[in-house]
């Protein structure tokens, strides 16, 4: 029964299609319509002799419904669109053959692939199928023309891809609407706007104006215009559903006005661009004429004689007179010839101009000539720096070789040391002693390889690297170049600058160093490279292998005192304008107290800042007292001179005056404790700012299960060192004097104070071992004993680094005896004799020797200290408890 019903509906639909097609073909005439801004499609308009009453009264009929996405078809418009499976049905084929109609409905949701009735709008446009196209892949397309609007009454077939519905056709605008004055006025205004839009758009032929002029029906013209306006899909659907003709025309008029404004602005922009291009061309022709006139007036190429050369003809002369090699000269000449074939204002011309200028600015075959005088060099180094005997010795050796042999490949020295010990200033002194130009390249934070090798010329704003730039600025091919902070290089996706330095710092390769921008070999073999770093660990091994490492250790108290008096204090006084106002007197003891109480550093930067604070305080006192330098004009040479009217004030500085000027001591002058608690050992640590004293604390809780705890911000190496010490004690409990059973019945905890500071390294192994042994044996360790060294599970004491810094820190803290690894005994040569006289340094090879030294005298020392405390308390009449 269902199949018979569907066949009957299909038959009725086809008959209706035939009837509508016949009536449309008889009652319409052909009129042109604008599609895609060109006249190419034929539209249908009802003839005037058709009975309008019959057209307005349309009986409901059944139409096949075709959904479309984001498209609204208006009457009289032609719409091409891709078709789906519905175009293969027999009913549509038959409709095409007889000129039938279909219903075009827009989808509410464009994501629906098989839309159902609820996904479609209720009002659409009846369309006549003009053509159906078949494609090889099985898909199809169609071209349809809108006829009239309709409203869905109900769906006869609600299946997706086979939609058909009973519709009623909406009445055309009544005669009353079309003849109202507002509608007529809007129609004429809209016609004028359309004609203006056609005149402004270059893509619409002028013949379209003839067609628009002949259209008298405002509603018909509105339907033709709407598809070409910049409206949203929902707005167009709303216009299709609007029955009020005046409201529809007003909305279309507003949108059309906006479109014309856009066209006018676009035309103005195009006109301005053409005008600007015309100005540039005119300017170029005028410049050429001016250049020819200047040449006739005796000037060369438009420039007065003697002016800087910048034209290709001037470059040829400069290249011929330069000392560049034949290979580089050939490249430069070829680039200049390319410039001659370019327009002077083109970007390529400026790139070539910049490149040739850089080639000419490189000091080819220009070297600084100087006679090497070792005594004078020694005097310069001693004057600028106190101490640093090892560094000065290495520099003088290099100068001696240079004096014996005229040609020598430049060495690469790497100064490694804490901040503020004079690494950068030492490079300046070396250049001064050599008589060469000094150039400093800051590498801290450099993460782009192009900073070293330069950028290729294909990039906008490209330029040579820092090495080529240093050669240009120095004006010679043998300057002293300081690569400052080479350990602070970074690497990311733009390249690894440390790898780019491999060729620069290799004496066997740097005679043919190639910069990416210049793309010609540069001879760096005569350059004296000096690099500075604070930490060797962050320098890649291949780069470190190309440099000769020279260690700059921390300054001793005596060295800092000499540096302060000889260099820092005079410099600070001069920098603050106090050299003629105050005669500053500071006693050596006061200077030592300033160094100890206000600084905790390996170098002297903080000391210089504290001295500057003292001088600033004195400067304020001088200004408040009315002392100042007055400028007077000399009558003899008419130049400004500084005349001091007040005699220099002699100012004695003691520690109380220092405290008044720069505040309280930031560091306590604390000394070592007289006695250490059980389980506490004194270790020595190395930091980038110098050595330091580190107390290692242990605690044992009973009853326990032999658990082991570790606190303090420690690195993996230090954690392993503590575990090694505990493991050795458990496996050699008897030789350590420890009860093996008590070790298993107690929980041990090891703590490193100052947890906010990260600590790492194996050098605390000996100190941790003694602290744990002290905890389990109940014997204290002498407070004047410190130790450093790495341990192994066999009980060996292994060598560590930073011995000088550690011993200086121990001496500053009042330590009288220090245990160091036996293999570090050679490091004692660098320790000042005044330090070794006041402190005993004992080399040890194994932990048995450590135990004998640590606990052989500790008990007697502790008893002696305790007895002295008891005696002092008896005299004062106070009692001494066991804890004290």
Secondary structure as UniProt FT lines:
FT   HELIX           2..27
FT   STRAND          28..35
FT   TURN            36..37
FT   STRAND          38..46
FT   TURN            48..49
FT   HELIX           52..56
FT   STRAND          61..68
FT   TURN            75..76
FT   STRAND          78..83
FT   HELIX           85..88
FT   HELIX           90..97
FT   TURN            98..99
FT   STRAND          101..107
FT   TURN            110..111
FT   HELIX           117..119
FT   STRAND          123..134
FT   TURN            136..137
FT   STRAND          140..157
FT   TURN            160..161
FT   STRAND          164..169
FT   HELIX           175..179
FT   HELIX           181..200
FT   TURN            202..203
FT   TURN            206..207
FT   HELIX           208..214
FT   HELIX           218..226
FT   TURN            227..228
FT   HELIX           233..241
FT   HELIX           245..296
FT   TURN            297..298
FT   TURN            301..302
FT   TURN            305..306
FT   HELIX           312..321
FT   HELIX           326..340
FT   TURN            344..345
FT   HELIX           347..361
FT   TURN            364..365
FT   HELIX           374..384
FT   HELIX           389..404
FT   STRAND          412..417
FT   TURN            419..420
FT   HELIX           423..434
FT   STRAND          438..442
FT   TURN            444..445
FT   HELIX           450..453
FT   TURN            457..458
FT   TURN            460..461
FT   HELIX           466..474
FT   STRAND          480..484
FT   HELIX           486..488
FT   STRAND          491..492
FT   TURN            493..494
FT   STRAND          495..496
FT   HELIX           497..504
FT   TURN            507..509
FT   HELIX           510..512
FT   STRAND          513..514
FT   TURN            516..518
FT   STRAND          521..522
FT   TURN            525..526
FT   STRAND          528..533
FT   HELIX           536..538
FT   HELIX           541..545
FT   STRAND          548..552
FT   HELIX           557..563
FT   HELIX           564..568
FT   HELIX           569..575
FT   TURN            576..577
FT   TURN            579..581
FT   STRAND          582..586
FT   HELIX           588..598
FT   HELIX           605..624
FT   TURN            625..626
FT   STRAND          630..633
FT   TURN            635..637
FT   STRAND          640..643
FT   STRAND          649..653
FT   HELIX           655..662
FT   TURN            678..679
FT   STRAND          680..687
FT   TURN            688..689
FT   STRAND          690..701
FT   STRAND          708..711
FT   HELIX           716..731
FT   TURN            732..737
FT   HELIX           740..744
FT   STRAND          747..752
FT   TURN            755..756
FT   HELIX           765..777
FT   TURN            783..784
FT   STRAND          785..787
FT   STRAND          789..791
FT   TURN            793..794
FT   STRAND          796..798
FT   HELIX           803..813
FT   STRAND          817..821
FT   HELIX           822..830
FT   HELIX           833..838
FT   STRAND          840..844
FT   HELIX           847..856
FT   HELIX           858..876
//
